Amino acid sequence: MSDDATDRQPAYESANPDRPASADSTETLLENESSPKAHNPYAALQYRDYCLFSSGWMLSVIGSQLTSSAINWEIYDRTHSKSAIGLAAGIQVIPLALLALPAGALADMLDRRRIIQTTNLLAMIFSLLLASQSYGSHPVSLMYLMLLGLSTMQTLGRPARSAMLPQLVPREVFNNAVTWNSSVFQISIIAGQLIGSGVNLWSLRRLHSLRLAYTLDACCALTFVCMMLFVRRPYAQVDDTPKKSESMLQRLLAGVQYVRKKEIILATMTLDLFAVLLGGAVYLLPVFVKDVLHIGADPAKGAMWYSLLKLADGCGAFVMAIILAHRPPMKRAGRTMLIAVIGFGLATIAFGLSRNYWFSFMMLVVVGACDSISVVVRHTLVQVLTPDEMRGRVSAVNNVFIGTSNELGGLESGYTAKWFGPVVSVVGGGIGTLLVVLAVAIKWPQVRKFGSLQQAKPSDE
């Protein structure tokens, strides 16, 4: 070795015998690099904007549940028609078919906060109009019209709300935020059904209508609008300048094209679409309470038992969401989702065959728990695998799948119950769900093989 080499300073810090070994900078760095970071189940809740957004959304969902419980019960109680319930669900598909894709394009072009505020303000007006129609001399067709208006506002606002979530937290905690979002949603379902049960019982006995439920929904929507005034978007910004070479039609269809190319997203959306479309037992709960379980002779008490039964799947979903939040991200998310949807189908079949109220309640708890797993996997993939400037449009496509499965599932359940009876409708739907899982697993083997959600990234990265 040359003299020049011996005179050089070493490339690392020399050991200091007077300093404890644990304070050595090189050792600390190596320990940090080699030790995996501990999972923090409350990471998303440490961000102010996420908490504001989620709290406002929670109130909005609670209000929507009040209206959903009230209007389904009121329509069936006033018409005594199974197809009338199906029609109420089918009407809500119309805005999805016409406005979902334009709503996604708007979410990628305009301030998502303003879209959320505007649509909730208009939804508040429709809820107040529903309150004015409740158990009056007005025809039920006017309630359908107000329901169409509410569904339109939800369709226009949903892509903006879904696409805004990744802008509120850093990427490394986004999976945790999605899981907590699922928990927030299920807490809202539970709270909405509990409050709705009491509100419906009190309203029918004291006011002889359900106008209080619709009015509370309007108040919740207004509160969400006010809370959104304080929400920022610190972690991502949308490039809302359309490409010069991109026509409006291309912009509207960009989300569809992206989903077609990203087969893992297409597969999960398809699975949800047909599973929920065929397994829509929740839409027939008023029929099961009155005609199958025979506990709805008294309208006030029947409304209470119906609200509690509708609460069941929310309880299961909430418990599962809390479990998922406290566990590290799934390592085999695809296979887990397929197993969860199988459980969803089996529990739906058991519910359809049940003649005991509390066994039916427990089967709906299982339905909700299995659905919660599927929701977390699907929503995480849709948001994480999509670039920010495309999230509004891809979320719109996802909302078409979700809304179509939910509302057309209600329409399908209502009419098959009319033609073949509610039991055949629900059991047949559960069997169909199992066949869908098999078809998806064969058609898209990458679903079975998909691994950790934490490693998912947009295709352009």
Buried (B, 14 or more C-beta within 10 A) or exposed (E): EEEEEEEEEEEEEEEEEEEEEEEBEEEEEEEEEEEEEEEEBEBBBEBEBBBBBBBBBBBBBBBBBBBBBBBBBBBBBBBEBBBBBBBBBBBBBBBBEEBBBBBBBBBBBBBBBEBBBBBBBBBBBBBBBBBBBBBEEEEBEBBBBBBBBBBBBBBBBBBBBBBBBBBBBBEEBBBBBBBBBBBBBBBBBBBBBBBBBEBBBEBBEEEEBBBBBBBBBBBBBBBBBEBBEEBEBEBBEBEEEBEEEEEEEEBBBBBBBBBEEBBBBBBBBBBBBBBBBBBBBBBBBBBBBBBBBEBBEEBEBBBBBBBBBBBBBBBBBBBBBBBBBEEBBBEEBBBBBBBBBBBBBBBBBBBBEBEEBEEBBBBBBBBBBBBBBBBBBBBBBBBBBBBBBBBBBBBBBBBBBBBBBBBBBBBBBBBBBBEEBBBEBBBBBBBBBBEBBEEBBEEBEEBBEBBEBBEBEBEEE
